[in-house]
């Protein structure tokens, strides 16, 4: 039996990059079929195969690390770089939408009335639900830090409790924001105000849902004793992502909700 | 004996439990044994029969879906003439 003489991870051949790429094809062509031919079959197939790929790929990563021990120090360093680079790419993704907002709001065109918010737009009061949302996410940042410290100290009960609080706050934010979407007097098709508002806050909401899902996976893994007090990078990656989501909201709140009203 | 001390410490850290309810037992050692068995099975199939079923289902849906997408593309490329 041959053994490797280095600390890097040589993965087994895997079908998930192929199924992932094909699912992306199905999602994009599915969107086209839905937009132009009113058919949802391909899109549904795409979303389903995408979910199946993500579940099995990440399940395999857990197997390779927790069960097979492949995540040595140098492998973990690579994963840390990877997560940081991914979050940076997301920062640039949101930067585009903030650019669009500031481009339109700093120099409002005559057809908007020459001022911002534009003529006819009744913006949401930043001191009502949006302020509550800000406090909810800030509190979740505190609770996730408590969860991390509990994890590092080996306190199982507290780490589970704190993670649960964080996830609940994330869900609470999503519910509050959903009700705000219904309550708003303007829609996405109400000119550039509507477009910038709903695209920026909409993508943010999607990231809150993704982050909450990631944290829930961490909760389940902690229940199953996967994490140790010294080695729990999956949790740290989820925490970094969650803090990023929180920071994006702070920028949204200050720019669009507060300054933009 | 001294060489196995760090290993024991690692096990101890993982199994520290302050839970008062005994709902969850630590099954990680069993999983470690299953996935470290030297049987040449790749990690995506190593968990058992369920893995193979899920893999097959995913492949059928993805490849079948791709064929369907190409078919739809062919249909959309040649619009039917109106009578």
Interface residues (C-beta under 8 A of the other chain):
Chain A: X1 X11 X12 X13 X14 X15 X16 X18 X19 X22 X23 X25 X26 X29 X30 X33 X36 X37 X41 X42 X45 X46 X48 X49 X52 X53 X56 X60 X63 X64 X66 X67 X68 X69 X154 X155 X156 X157 X223 X224 X225 X226 X227 X228 X229 X230
Chain B: X10 X13 X14 X15 X16 X17 X18 X19 X24 X26 X27 X28 X31 X32 X34 X35 X36 X38 X42 X43 X44 X46 X47 X54 X55 X57 X58 X59 X61 X62 X63 X65 X66 X68 X69 X72 X73 X76
